Amino acid sequence: MLIKDVLRWLTVVWLSFLPIIASAHHSFVAYFETTVEIEHHDVTVVSYNLVNPHSRLVYSFTDENGTVVEWAGELASSNNLRRRGLGGELFKPGEKLAVVTGSPTRSGSNFMRLTRAVFENGDIAQVAGANPGITRAGE
């Protein structure tokens, strides 16, 4: 009987930590500098992977030193993006984007939480924050 009581107690303790663990994972504030917004201009899409749990846009641009650098931006899940009209054909490899905006990682790596992308024709893909979706140029 003592072993069952100990196992029951350990199970209750373990289960009580699950909400904390899930909350920490889903808090992008732990990974990204949310008070900082960076922009990269004249970028070229390398790949757009619409996957769960987080989609990813990989792109390159030429920095102020003339060096081509590659960055990646994390987005919401594929089903979340599709519901907002931001599906798999949104970004195509080789496509040029005027600007991408987001919050950089706390680690300093070439990675950000992507919030917005502006296409060369002026269309805006708001992928996070208020009013996610596509805004067509001139609307």
N, C-alpha and C positions, 0 to 999 in steps of 0.2 A: 504494500500500500504506500509506503514511503516513496518509492521510485515513481509511482504514478503521480503523487502530489508534486514532486520536484519537476517532473516533466510538464505537468499542467502549469506550474508556476513559470517555468522557462518559456513555455509557449505564449502565455499571457504577456510576459515581459517583451518577448520578441515582437509580437503583434502590435504592442503599444508603440514601438519605434517605426513601424511602417509609414504612418502619415508624415513623420518628420523626414524620413529618407526620401519619400516621394516629393515632398515640398522642396527640399534642397535641390533635387534634380531639376525640377521644373521652374526654379528661380533663376532666370538668365542673368539676374543682377550679380549672382555669384561668379559668373564667368565673363561678363561683359561690362565695360565702363559705360553705364547708361547715361551718365551726365555729360559724356563726350560724344559728339557727332563728327564723323569724318566723311569726306567726299573724295571719290576718285573720278577723274574726268577722262573722257575719250578711251573707254575701256572696250576690250574685245572679249566676247563670251567664249570661254574654252569648253564648258559643259554645264548642263543644267540637269540635275538628278532629282527627280520628283519621287521621293521615297519617305517611308516612315522610319523613325519618329520625326526626323527633321530633314527637309529637303536642302539642297545645296547648289549654289551658283558659284562656279569657278570662273575667274576672269583674269585678264592680264591688262597691263597699262604701262606706259613709260613714265618713270618717276622723274623728279627734278634733276637728277644726275644723268639722265639719258639711258638709264638701265631699265630693261623690260622686267617687270616683277609680276608674279602671279599671286593672287589673293583668292580667298573663298569667303562666301557669305552664307550663313545659316538662315534658313527660312522655317516656316511652320511645316506641319506634316502635309503629305501629299493630298489627303482627303480634305483637309482644312483649306488648302490653296485652291483645289478644284472647285469647292463650293463657292469660292469668291471669284471664279473666272480666271484663275491664275494657273491653268493646267500645264501639261507637259510640253506644249508647243510655244509657251510664252517667250522663252529665250532659246535661240538657236546657235549652235557653235559657229563661230566666225562672225556673228552679228555684232555690230558696233552699238554701244550705248553711250549717250552723252555724259551721264553721271550715274554713279551708284552711291548711296548714302547708308550709313549704319553706325552702330556702336562697336568700337574695337574691343578685342579681348583684353583682359587684365594681364595676360601673360606676355603681351607684346608680339605675338605671332601674327602672321599675315592672314588674319581671320576676323570676321565681324559678324554681328547680328544684323543682317540686311533689313533695312526699313523701306527703301524706295529705290526705284530705278527709273531713269528718264531715257526714253528712246530718242534716236536722232530726229524723228519726225515730231517730237514734242509730247507724245503720249507718255503718261506716267503710270507705272505699276507701283501702287502702294501695297507693299507685302506685309507690313506690320503696323501696329498702332491704330489710330482712328481711321475709319472709312477705308478698309482694305479693298482693293479692286483696281480696275483700270479706269483712268480718266483720259479720254481722248483729247488731243490737242484742239483747242478752239471751243471746247465745251464749257 
